[in-house]
Amino acid sequence: MTRRSADWARLEALLRRGRRGRLGGLAPADVLTLAGLYRQATADLARARRDWPQEPITAYLNRLVALGYSVVYRRSGDVGRRLADFYLRTLPRTYRGSWPFLAAAALLLFGPALIAFFAILANPQLAYSIAPPDIITLVQHHRTWTNIPPSARPAAGGLIMTNNINVAILAFALGIVAGVPTMLVLVENGVSLGGIFGLTTLYGVQGLLGDFVIAHGVLELSVVMAIGAGGLMMGWALVSPGNHKRTDALVIATRRAFTLLLGLGPLLVVAGTIEGNISPSDTPFSIKLAIGLSTGALFYSYLLLAGRRPATRAQGEPLAKEARVP
């Protein structure tokens, strides 16, 4: 049993860290390590009680397992503090730590959009494979489909929110299938976006579409890319788990991806409200532009700047590279 002493010491150190800062203070890999060591310690305690009930090692293991139980199964009532920690630290750090997948999601969305844009300009007949015939007819008559009557805008906003949330959840959930369906969702939306802009540019009504899109587009596309990045993250964990077992890598990636979905998904309600009510209105373009730029600036300023650790640190203390779990 003494050969297990190093594992017990490591478990005790993790438990004391978890007790001070709750499990949210541990990196995802540390949480998985703690869980495995705790299960092994309970098995060691059962064996010690059977073989050496009066030995000091049994008393030590009993205290260690009791400490583990109090940390692992504790329920915190400080909901406000946990929410603040999630939005002030966990979410922005997770977002920044996901930058390779954010870059991949942006490439999968805007790369096909550019290709579709120029393809439509080169061959207008391709528009029939991207847009419905009634929309093409409207554009050919120098009109768009964005003129939503004021009485219908609240209902339209609800439909738009629902559609955006469905797309985001689909991009997230399909990541479990090695990320390929998530890639297809991003590519499909990129082709649709670029194709529509190509079609309107072909007939000289791109200004009408731009007037409609500018107020909500920055926020909406930014959130969709972030949640799509979460789906790609889950898929990559299956393809390349690194030093973790495949199941453990998937657990870590799913937790990070769900953090992005849970934290940023509600912003699609904001984007849908803008799209359903302000975007189709007669609000001057300058105000719509200001709304689009302001929401984008707030979004990226928060995610890129919030929760950063101080530049100074204690000697020998490593800079954590993994996102913290909420």
QUIBELTA-V806984 format. One record per residue. N is the residue number from 1. RES is the residue in one small letter. SS is DSSP state (~ for helix, > for strand, _ for the rest). PSI is psi in whole degrees, -180 to 180 (999 if undefined). OMEGA is omega as a letter, one per 20 degrees, with the letter a starting at -180 (none if undefined). Layout:
# QUIBELTA-V806984
n:N res:RES ss:SS psi:PSI omega:OMEGA
n:N res:RES ss:SS psi:PSI omega:OMEGA
This chain:
# QUIBELTA-V806984
n:1 res:m ss:_ psi:-29 omega:a
n:2 res:t ss:~ psi:-23 omega:r
n:3 res:r ss:~ psi:-13 omega:r
n:4 res:r ss:~ psi:0 omega:a
n:5 res:s ss:~ psi:-34 omega:r
n:6 res:a ss:~ psi:-41 omega:r
n:7 res:d ss:~ psi:-39 omega:r
n:8 res:w ss:~ psi:-42 omega:r
n:9 res:a ss:~ psi:-40 omega:r
n:10 res:r ss:~ psi:-42 omega:r
n:11 res:l ss:~ psi:-44 omega:a
n:12 res:e ss:~ psi:-41 omega:r
n:13 res:a ss:~ psi:-43 omega:r
n:14 res:l ss:~ psi:-40 omega:a
n:15 res:l ss:~ psi:-39 omega:r
n:16 res:r ss:~ psi:-37 omega:r
n:17 res:r ss:~ psi:-42 omega:r
n:18 res:g ss:~ psi:-34 omega:a
n:19 res:r ss:~ psi:-35 omega:r
n:20 res:r ss:~ psi:-46 omega:a
n:21 res:g ss:~ psi:14 omega:a
n:22 res:r ss:_ psi:169 omega:a
n:23 res:l ss:~ psi:-24 omega:r
n:24 res:g ss:~ psi:-14 omega:r
n:25 res:g ss:~ psi:-2 omega:a
n:26 res:l ss:_ psi:147 omega:r
n:27 res:a ss:> psi:156 omega:a
n:28 res:p ss:~ psi:-41 omega:r
n:29 res:a ss:~ psi:-36 omega:r
n:30 res:d ss:~ psi:-36 omega:r
n:31 res:v ss:~ psi:-44 omega:r
n:32 res:l ss:~ psi:-41 omega:r
n:33 res:t ss:~ psi:-45 omega:r
n:34 res:l ss:~ psi:-44 omega:a
n:35 res:a ss:~ psi:-44 omega:r
n:36 res:g ss:~ psi:-42 omega:r
n:37 res:l ss:~ psi:-36 omega:r
n:38 res:y ss:~ psi:-43 omega:r
n:39 res:r ss:~ psi:-42 omega:r
n:40 res:q ss:~ psi:-37 omega:r
n:41 res:a ss:~ psi:-38 omega:r
n:42 res:t ss:~ psi:-37 omega:r
n:43 res:a ss:~ psi:-40 omega:r
n:44 res:d ss:~ psi:-39 omega:r
n:45 res:l ss:~ psi:-42 omega:r
n:46 res:a ss:~ psi:-41 omega:r
n:47 res:r ss:~ psi:-41 omega:a
n:48 res:a ss:~ psi:-40 omega:r
n:49 res:r ss:~ psi:-33 omega:a
n:50 res:r ss:~ psi:-42 omega:a
n:51 res:d ss:~ psi:-33 omega:a
n:52 res:w ss:_ psi:61 omega:a
n:53 res:p ss:_ psi:-26 omega:a
n:54 res:q ss:_ psi:2 omega:a
n:55 res:e ss:_ psi:151 omega:r
n:56 res:p ss:~ psi:-32 omega:a
n:57 res:i ss:~ psi:-32 omega:r
n:58 res:t ss:~ psi:-42 omega:r
n:59 res:a ss:~ psi:-40 omega:r
n:60 res:y ss:~ psi:-48 omega:a
n:61 res:l ss:~ psi:-35 omega:r
n:62 res:n ss:~ psi:-44 omega:r
n:63 res:r ss:~ psi:-39 omega:a
n:64 res:l ss:~ psi:-45 omega:r
n:65 res:v ss:~ psi:-37 omega:r
n:66 res:a ss:~ psi:-42 omega:r
n:67 res:l ss:~ psi:-43 omega:r
n:68 res:g ss:~ psi:-41 omega:a
n:69 res:y ss:~ psi:-42 omega:a
n:70 res:s ss:~ psi:-29 omega:a
n:71 res:v ss:~ psi:-48 omega:a
n:72 res:v ss:~ psi:-39 omega:a
n:73 res:y ss:_ psi:13 omega:a
n:74 res:r ss:_ psi:147 omega:r
n:75 res:r ss:_ psi:124 omega:a
n:76 res:s ss:_ psi:136 omega:r
n:77 res:g ss:_ psi:-5 omega:a
n:78 res:d ss:_ psi:72 omega:a
n:79 res:v ss:~ psi:-40 omega:a
n:80 res:g ss:~ psi:-43 omega:r
n:81 res:r ss:~ psi:-39 omega:a
n:82 res:r ss:~ psi:-40 omega:r
n:83 res:l ss:~ psi:-44 omega:r
n:84 res:a ss:~ psi:-43 omega:r
n:85 res:d ss:~ psi:-38 omega:a
n:86 res:f ss:~ psi:-49 omega:a
n:87 res:y ss:~ psi:-26 omega:a
n:88 res:l ss:~ psi:-24 omega:a
n:89 res:r ss:~ psi:-57 omega:a
n:90 res:t ss:~ psi:-51 omega:a
n:91 res:l ss:~ psi:-52 omega:a
n:92 res:p ss:~ psi:-35 omega:r
n:93 res:r ss:~ psi:-39 omega:r
n:94 res:t ss:~ psi:-42 omega:r
n:95 res:y ss:~ psi:-49 omega:a
n:96 res:r ss:~ psi:-35 omega:r
n:97 res:g ss:~ psi:-12 omega:a
n:98 res:s ss:_ psi:16 omega:a
n:99 res:w ss:~ psi:-36 omega:r
n:100 res:p ss:~ psi:-36 omega:a
n:101 res:f ss:~ psi:-31 omega:r
n:102 res:l ss:~ psi:-42 omega:r
n:103 res:a ss:~ psi:-41 omega:r
n:104 res:a ss:~ psi:-41 omega:r
n:105 res:a ss:~ psi:-41 omega:r
n:106 res:a ss:~ psi:-42 omega:r
n:107 res:l ss:~ psi:-41 omega:a
n:108 res:l ss:~ psi:-25 omega:r
n:109 res:l ss:~ psi:-52 omega:a
n:110 res:f ss:~ psi:-23 omega:r
n:111 res:g ss:~ psi:-56 omega:r
n:112 res:p ss:~ psi:-30 omega:r
n:113 res:a ss:~ psi:-44 omega:r
n:114 res:l ss:~ psi:-42 omega:r
n:115 res:i ss:~ psi:-46 omega:a
n:116 res:a ss:~ psi:-39 omega:r
n:117 res:f ss:~ psi:-53 omega:a
n:118 res:f ss:~ psi:-28 omega:r
n:119 res:a ss:~ psi:-40 omega:r
n:120 res:i ss:~ psi:-41 omega:r
n:121 res:l ss:~ psi:-36 omega:a
n:122 res:a ss:~ psi:-33 omega:a
n:123 res:n ss:_ psi:90 omega:a
n:124 res:p ss:~ psi:-24 omega:a
n:125 res:q ss:~ psi:-22 omega:r
n:126 res:l ss:~ psi:-18 omega:a
n:127 res:a ss:~ psi:-30 omega:a
n:128 res:y ss:~ psi:-16 omega:r
n:129 res:s ss:~ psi:-3 omega:a
n:130 res:i ss:_ psi:-43 omega:a
n:131 res:a ss:_ psi:151 omega:r
n:132 res:p ss:_ psi:151 omega:a
n:133 res:p ss:~ psi:-35 omega:a
n:134 res:d ss:~ psi:-35 omega:r
n:135 res:i ss:~ psi:-41 omega:r
n:136 res:i ss:~ psi:-41 omega:r
n:137 res:t ss:~ psi:-44 omega:r
n:138 res:l ss:~ psi:-46 omega:a
n:139 res:v ss:~ psi:-38 omega:r
n:140 res:q ss:~ psi:-26 omega:r
n:141 res:h ss:_ psi:18 omega:r
n:142 res:h ss:_ psi:41 omega:r
n:143 res:r ss:_ psi:167 omega:r
n:144 res:t ss:_ psi:174 omega:a
n:145 res:w ss:_ psi:12 omega:a
n:146 res:t ss:_ psi:2 omega:a
n:147 res:n ss:_ psi:86 omega:a
n:148 res:i ss:_ psi:124 omega:r
n:149 res:p ss:_ psi:146 omega:a
n:150 res:p ss:~ psi:-37 omega:a
n:151 res:s ss:~ psi:-24 omega:a
n:152 res:a ss:~ psi:-5 omega:a
n:153 res:r ss:~ psi:-41 omega:r
n:154 res:p ss:~ psi:-43 omega:r
n:155 res:a ss:~ psi:-39 omega:r
n:156 res:a ss:~ psi:-39 omega:r
n:157 res:g ss:~ psi:-40 omega:r
n:158 res:g ss:~ psi:-42 omega:r
n:159 res:l ss:~ psi:-40 omega:a
n:160 res:i ss:~ psi:-44 omega:r
n:161 res:m ss:~ psi:-48 omega:a
n:162 res:t ss:~ psi:-44 omega:a
n:163 res:n ss:~ psi:-45 omega:a
n:164 res:n ss:~ psi:-42 omega:r
n:165 res:i ss:~ psi:-39 omega:r
n:166 res:n ss:~ psi:-42 omega:r
n:167 res:v ss:~ psi:-43 omega:a
n:168 res:a ss:~ psi:-45 omega:a
n:169 res:i ss:~ psi:-39 omega:r
n:170 res:l ss:~ psi:-45 omega:r
n:171 res:a ss:~ psi:-34 omega:r
n:172 res:f ss:~ psi:-53 omega:a
n:173 res:a ss:~ psi:-35 omega:a
n:174 res:l ss:~ psi:-7 omega:r
n:175 res:g ss:~ psi:-22 omega:a
n:176 res:i ss:~ psi:-18 omega:r
n:177 res:v ss:_ psi:60 omega:r
n:178 res:a ss:_ psi:16 omega:r
n:179 res:g ss:_ psi:-7 omega:a
n:180 res:v ss:~ psi:-48 omega:r
n:181 res:p ss:~ psi:-35 omega:r
n:182 res:t ss:~ psi:-42 omega:r
n:183 res:m ss:~ psi:-41 omega:a
n:184 res:l ss:~ psi:-38 omega:r
n:185 res:v ss:~ psi:-44 omega:r
n:186 res:l ss:~ psi:-44 omega:r
n:187 res:v ss:~ psi:-44 omega:a
n:188 res:e ss:~ psi:-44 omega:r
n:189 res:n ss:~ psi:-34 omega:r
n:190 res:g ss:~ psi:-43 omega:r
n:191 res:v ss:~ psi:-42 omega:r
n:192 res:s ss:~ psi:-45 omega:a
n:193 res:l ss:~ psi:-51 omega:a
n:194 res:g ss:~ psi:-38 omega:a
n:195 res:g ss:~ psi:-42 omega:r
n:196 res:i ss:~ psi:-41 omega:r
n:197 res:f ss:~ psi:-35 omega:r
n:198 res:g ss:~ psi:-42 omega:r
n:199 res:l ss:~ psi:-47 omega:a
n:200 res:t ss:~ psi:-34 omega:r
n:201 res:t ss:~ psi:-37 omega:a
n:202 res:l ss:~ psi:-35 omega:a
n:203 res:y ss:_ psi:12 omega:r
n:204 res:g ss:_ psi:20 omega:r
n:205 res:v ss:_ psi:22 omega:r
n:206 res:q ss:~ psi:-26 omega:r
n:207 res:g ss:~ psi:-38 omega:r
n:208 res:l ss:~ psi:-41 omega:r
n:209 res:l ss:~ psi:-42 omega:r
n:210 res:g ss:~ psi:-39 omega:r
n:211 res:d ss:~ psi:-34 omega:a
n:212 res:f ss:~ psi:-38 omega:a
n:213 res:v ss:~ psi:-31 omega:a
n:214 res:i ss:~ psi:-33 omega:a
n:215 res:a ss:~ psi:-37 omega:a
n:216 res:h ss:~ psi:-16 omega:a
n:217 res:g ss:~ psi:-40 omega:a
n:218 res:v ss:~ psi:-49 omega:a
n:219 res:l ss:~ psi:-45 omega:a
n:220 res:e ss:~ psi:-49 omega:a
n:221 res:l ss:~ psi:-35 omega:r
n:222 res:s ss:~ psi:-42 omega:r
n:223 res:v ss:~ psi:-43 omega:r
n:224 res:v ss:~ psi:-41 omega:r
n:225 res:m ss:~ psi:-41 omega:a
n:226 res:a ss:~ psi:-44 omega:a
n:227 res:i ss:~ psi:-37 omega:r
n:228 res:g ss:~ psi:-36 omega:r
n:229 res:a ss:~ psi:-36 omega:r
n:230 res:g ss:~ psi:-41 omega:r
n:231 res:g ss:~ psi:-42 omega:r
n:232 res:l ss:~ psi:-36 omega:r
n:233 res:m ss:~ psi:-44 omega:r
n:234 res:m ss:~ psi:-42 omega:r
n:235 res:g ss:~ psi:-40 omega:a
n:236 res:w ss:~ psi:-32 omega:r
n:237 res:a ss:~ psi:-32 omega:r
n:238 res:l ss:~ psi:-37 omega:a
n:239 res:v ss:~ psi:-43 omega:a
n:240 res:s ss:_ psi:85 omega:a
n:241 res:p ss:_ psi:-8 omega:r
n:242 res:g ss:_ psi:-133 omega:a
n:243 res:n ss:_ psi:-6 omega:a
n:244 res:h ss:_ psi:160 omega:r
n:245 res:k ss:_ psi:152 omega:a
n:246 res:r ss:~ psi:-41 omega:a
n:247 res:t ss:~ psi:-40 omega:r
n:248 res:d ss:~ psi:-41 omega:r
n:249 res:a ss:~ psi:-39 omega:r
n:250 res:l ss:~ psi:-39 omega:r
n:251 res:v ss:~ psi:-46 omega:r
n:252 res:i ss:~ psi:-47 omega:a
n:253 res:a ss:~ psi:-39 omega:r
n:254 res:t ss:~ psi:-38 omega:r
n:255 res:r ss:~ psi:-43 omega:r
n:256 res:r ss:~ psi:-44 omega:a
n:257 res:a ss:~ psi:-40 omega:r
n:258 res:f ss:~ psi:-32 omega:r
n:259 res:t ss:~ psi:-43 omega:r
n:260 res:l ss:~ psi:-43 omega:a
n:261 res:l ss:~ psi:-48 omega:a
n:262 res:l ss:~ psi:-40 omega:a
n:263 res:g ss:~ psi:-37 omega:a
n:264 res:l ss:~ psi:-21 omega:a
n:265 res:g ss:_ psi:-43 omega:r
n:266 res:p ss:_ psi:-22 omega:r
n:267 res:l ss:~ psi:-19 omega:r
n:268 res:l ss:~ psi:-26 omega:r
n:269 res:v ss:~ psi:-42 omega:r
n:270 res:v ss:~ psi:-47 omega:a
n:271 res:a ss:~ psi:-41 omega:r
n:272 res:g ss:~ psi:-37 omega:r
n:273 res:t ss:~ psi:-43 omega:r
n:274 res:i ss:~ psi:-45 omega:a
n:275 res:e ss:~ psi:-36 omega:a
n:276 res:g ss:~ psi:-20 omega:a
n:277 res:n ss:~ psi:-42 omega:a
n:278 res:i ss:_ psi:-43 omega:a
n:279 res:s ss:_ psi:-43 omega:a
n:280 res:p ss:_ psi:3 omega:a
n:281 res:s ss:_ psi:177 omega:r
n:282 res:d ss:_ psi:16 omega:r
n:283 res:t ss:_ psi:135 omega:a
n:284 res:p ss:_ psi:147 omega:a
n:285 res:f ss:~ psi:-36 omega:a
n:286 res:s ss:~ psi:-37 omega:r
n:287 res:i ss:~ psi:-41 omega:r
n:288 res:k ss:~ psi:-41 omega:r
n:289 res:l ss:~ psi:-42 omega:r
n:290 res:a ss:~ psi:-39 omega:r
n:291 res:i ss:~ psi:-45 omega:a
n:292 res:g ss:~ psi:-46 omega:a
n:293 res:l ss:~ psi:-38 omega:a
n:294 res:s ss:~ psi:-46 omega:r
n:295 res:t ss:~ psi:-39 omega:r
n:296 res:g ss:~ psi:-42 omega:a
n:297 res:a ss:~ psi:-42 omega:r
n:298 res:l ss:~ psi:-43 omega:a
n:299 res:f ss:~ psi:-53 omega:a
n:300 res:y ss:~ psi:-32 omega:r
n:301 res:s ss:~ psi:-44 omega:r
n:302 res:y ss:~ psi:-51 omega:a
n:303 res:l ss:~ psi:-29 omega:a
n:304 res:l ss:~ psi:-20 omega:a
n:305 res:l ss:~ psi:-29 omega:a
n:306 res:a ss:_ psi:147 omega:r
n:307 res:g ss:_ psi:16 omega:r
n:308 res:r ss:_ psi:139 omega:r
n:309 res:r ss:_ psi:155 omega:r
n:310 res:p ss:_ psi:151 omega:a
n:311 res:a ss:_ psi:-31 omega:a
n:312 res:t ss:_ psi:151 omega:r
n:313 res:r ss:_ psi:161 omega:a
n:314 res:a ss:_ psi:149 omega:a
n:315 res:q ss:_ psi:130 omega:r
n:316 res:g ss:_ psi:-6 omega:a
n:317 res:e ss:_ psi:121 omega:a
n:318 res:p ss:_ psi:149 omega:r
n:319 res:l ss:_ psi:124 omega:a
n:320 res:a ss:_ psi:137 omega:a
n:321 res:k ss:_ psi:-11 omega:a
n:322 res:e ss:_ psi:147 omega:r
n:323 res:a ss:_ psi:145 omega:r
n:324 res:r ss:> psi:149 omega:a
n:325 res:v ss:_ psi:149 omega:a
n:326 res:p ss:_ psi:999 omega:none
